Amino acid sequence: MTAQRIDGNALSQQLRADVAARTLALKAKGITPGLAVVLVGDNSASQVYVRNKVKACQDSGLHSVLEKYPDTLSEAELLARVHALNNDATIHGILVQLPLPAHIDAQKVIEAISPAKDVDGFHIASAGALMTGMPGFWPCTPYGCMKMLESIGYDLKGKHAVVIGRSNIVGKPMAMMLLQKNATVTICHSATQDLKAMTLQADVIVAAVGKRNVLTADMVKPGAVVLDVGMNRNDEGKLCGDVDFAGVAQVASYITPVPGGVGPMTITMLLVNTLEAAERMAA
């Protein structure tokens, strides 16, 4: 068996075409969905992410504002900027790029964002909405994973899903989303005693720990679906995920590549969330 790839680039293009069409419909009513991206400091990876997010907005017809600040910006000044954006009617989504400089409390900044504009889905109100099945914004990376499963027509009802990783950004919300679709969910992490015993039971595996080869072929049940959220570098300096792609692809039925898998979906779901924020405000 050789697994079919779930192409994140191709799926992203489909979803972005839908975003562009819905954005045009909103513009016809005089509303242009707007995203504000706030970058503090000069983290090189963050600069790349931010640039990609702004370009994706522009390509889909959304209005985007990039605010760059030096790492000397105070917490109070950043909170004041977030408050101003909360009150800006042309901005429907606010994203403060993480990580922030050490002197700024990231959680305090996230909680300062209006839940109605929390398109990253990190606010405690968004987490609570996801937990209780209420309308809110889903974090973009696990939301993208769900869209990938949907794209292959995968019915999660009664399936066993194993999530490797328990972060607030991917692992925990991923588990909640899978649960909403009636999967039986196991969350594994650094204190899990026998990871292989867990993953061998899984119909779906989501690897999201940022550690190369955390999942190898001998840990995967034949026919399982494997989603690789990891972003690492191999010995040659090339991008790779958490999954031993070459090995696991011989066992799984579907697999996401790195690059070109979950990554493009993350930015796409940010566009979807921003558009939905604008649609809700227009309703």
C-alpha positions, -999 to +999 in steps of 0.1 A: +000+000+000+012+035-008-008+063+009-025+089-011-013+124-004-037+150+009-025+180-010-028+211+012-018+235-016-046+223-039-073+223-012-062+257-001-067+271-036-102+257-036-111+272-003-094+306-011-115+308-043-146+304-021-132+331+002-126+355-027-162+349-041-178+355-006-156+386-002-168+400-034-204+395-022-196+414+010-179+442-010-211+446-030-227+455+004-200+480+011-180+458+035-144+447+029-132+421+054-102+434+072-074+417+091-048+435+112-016+416+118+006+429+146+043+420+147+065+429+177+103+424+174+124+409+145+119+372+148+128+360+113+104+331+112+076+354+124+084+379+097+080+351+070+047+340+085+034+375+087+044+383+051+026+351+039-005+360+058-007+396+045-001+384+009-028+357+012-053+384+023-044+406-006-047+377-031-082+369-018-094+405-019-093+411+018-081+443+034-050+438+055-030+460+078+005+451+090+017+469+121+054+463+129+069+474+162+104+471+178+109+446+206+112+476+230+074+482+227+059+480+262+031+457+271+009+487+279+015+502+244+007+469+227-025+465+248-035+501+238-030+492+201-051+460+205-078+481+222-078+506+193-081+478+167-110+463+187-128+497+181-118+500+144-149+492+123-127+484+092-109+456+110-128+423+115-099+401+126-069+408+148-038+386+149-009+393+172+020+372+159+036+349+186+061+346+201+061+380+218+092+395+236+097+381+271+086+413+288+051+410+273+025+386+288+012+369+256-019+355+273-028+390+286-025+403+250-046+375+235-073+381+262-074+418+252-085+409+217-123+411+213-137+376+209-156+388+179-122+395+162-102+366+176-096+350+142-066+330+156-091+312+179-068+316+210-090+337+232-104+319+263-139+326+250-131+309+217-117+279+236-148+278+257-170+279+226-151+250+210-153+230+242-191+235+245-200+233+208-210+269+206-203+292+176-168+308+178-135+308+160-116+276+157-078+277+158-065+277+123-042+247+122-066+221+137-094+237+117-073+231+085-068+195+096-105+190+098-110+204+064-084+179+050-103+150+065-135+164+051-119+167+016-113+130+015-149+123+026-137+107+059-164+099+084-150+102+119-180+087+136-169+059+158-133+061+147-104+061+171-083+093+167-050+097+184-036+132+188+002+134+196+007+167+214-014+187+239-007+224+231-034+250+233-027+259+197-031+225+181-033+194+203-062+203+227-084+221+201-077+192+176-090+167+201-122+188+207-129+191+170-125+154+165-148+147+195-174+170+179-174+147+149-181+117+172-146+102+171-132+084+202-101+105+210-069+097+228-044+125+236-008+115+239+021+136+251+056+135+266+044+116+297+026+089+277+043+056+286+037+036+255+030+058+225+033+029+200+006+009+218-017+039+214-010+048+178-014+012+166-050+014+177-057+046+158-077+050+126-066+087+125-033+100+138-025+138+142+012+144+150+018+178+165+048+179+188+076+195+167+099+165+169+113+146+139+102+110+134+080+109+164+058+086+143+074+058+123+059+030+101+059+004+128+036+026+149+009+029+123-020+005+117-024-004+080-049+019+064-048+047+090-050+084+080-020+104+092-019+142+094+015+157+101+014+191+117+051+192+126+076+217+111+112+207+115+145+206+096+162+174+086+200+168+086+202+184+052+183+215+064+152+207+044+117+211+059+102+180+073+074+171+097+070+149+128+063+118+107+088+095+090+070+102+057+087+077+035+081+048+059+046+058+071+034+064+035+039+026+029+014+018+056-012+046+058-041+051+034-038+089+034-010+111+046-002+149+045+033+159+032+056+185+047+059+210+031+026+213+012+003+197+036-011+213+068+010+245+065-009+262+036-042+252+053-034+272+084-032+305+066-063+296+045-083+290+076-072+324+089-088+339+058-119+319+064-122+330+100-116+367+090-143+365+063-167+348+088-160+376+113-169+402+087-201+382+077-212+380+114-207+417+119-227+424+087-256+401+096 
